[in-house]
Amino acid sequence: MTELRLLPGAVAAQAAPAEAPPSTQVSHDDVRPGLELARLIADATRADGHAPFGEHVLLTLDSQPRVNHARIVSRVGGLLAGHLALSDTPDGAWYAELVTAPAYRSRGVAASLLSAARGHVAGHGGGCLRTWVYTHGAPDALADKLGMDIRRQVRYQQRPLTAPPAPGAVPGVRLRTLRRDEAGAWLALSNAAFDGHPENGGWTADDLGWRLATTWTSLDRFVVAVDAGTDELLAGVWTKVESGSTEGELYVVAVRPDQAGRGLGRLVVRHALQVLAAHGLATASLYVDSTNTAALALYASAGFGTRHTDRCFELTVPPAR
C-alpha cells in the first residue's frame, strides 16, 4: 500500500451492527482519509491480501486538488460500508475504484456504489466507465450483472530472491544508480518508453515528484544503465519497497525506445534483482499487462511467475436525458 498512514496498525476492525438493515444509502460525501476510511481500507486489505485501490488513487486520495475525484460512499446504520473514488481522464474515460467493508459484502454495497458512479457519468455527458477488480468470484458476477466487459488484464508476478540471475553485460553500457539531478532525464525516458500507457505514460514533473518523495523510494535501489562514454541514461528499473516489507517491487522498468533490442531490459531487471537481494529482501514482484508478450518473456527468463491477474472492466454509459 502506498500511503502507509492510511493503515494504522492499532485500528480495530469495524464490525457490522447487529440490527443494521441490508439496504444502503449512497451519497456524494466528502470523505477524506481520516480514521473512518483508514479503518475501511485496513479491514479490506487484511481480508483480501492486497490494497483495495490502485496507487494513483492512494497517492491522491487526500484533499490536494491534483486529481478531481468524485467521492461516493455507502453507509449502513450510519457506518461507512463502502467508498468509491471516481476520476475522469484526458482520454474521456472515467475510472472507478471501490472498496467494500468485509462485514458488508454480498449486501448490495458494491452494486449501489457502481450504480451511483454510472449515474454520475451519465449526468456529466456519459462516456466509458472503467473499474479495476483485484479479486475473483463475486466481483465477476457483479460486473456481469452490470453489463461490463473486460478491457484489460494485468498480471501480478513474483519470484524469490534466493540466487537471483547474474545480469551479464552489454558492450558500451555501465550500471549505476540514479542521481537526484537526473529526475528530468528519467521522466523523459520513462514517458518515451510508456507513450500512450494508461498508468505510466504522460507523467508530469509533479507525478514524478510525488513518487520520488514517498518513503518507498530509495535512489540506492534505483538502477539505471548509461552510455559508458557519455553517461546518458538508456534504461532503468525503479524499485519500490514498502516500510517493513520483505518484498521489493520492480515498480517501473523502462528502456529508451531507440535502445530497444540491445538487451538493456534484461540487464537492468537482473541487476535490480541483485540489488534487492543485497538489501535483504525475500521476494521480488511486478505488474505487467497480459498482452505485453515481450515483457512477459523477459520476466519469465528472470524467474517470475504469475500469482494473480487483475482485470479492468468497462461499460459505455449514455448521457442522461
Secondary structure, 3 states (H helix, E strand, C coil): CCCHHHCCCCCCCCCCCCCCCCCCEEECCCCCCCHHHHHHHHHHHHHHCCCCCCHHHHHCCCCCCCCCEEEEEEEECCEEEEEEEEEECCCCEEEEEEEECHHHCCCCHHHHHHHHHHHHHHHCCCEEEEEEECCCCHHHHHHHHCCCEEEEEEEEEEEECCCCCCCCCCCCEEEEECCHHHHHHHHHHHHHHCCCCCCCCCCCHHHHHHHHCCCCCCHHHCEEEEECCCCCEEEEEEEECCCCCCEEEEEEEEECHHHCCCCHHHHHHHHHHHHHHHCCCCEEEEEEECCCHHHHHHHHHCCCEEEEEEEEEEEEECCCC
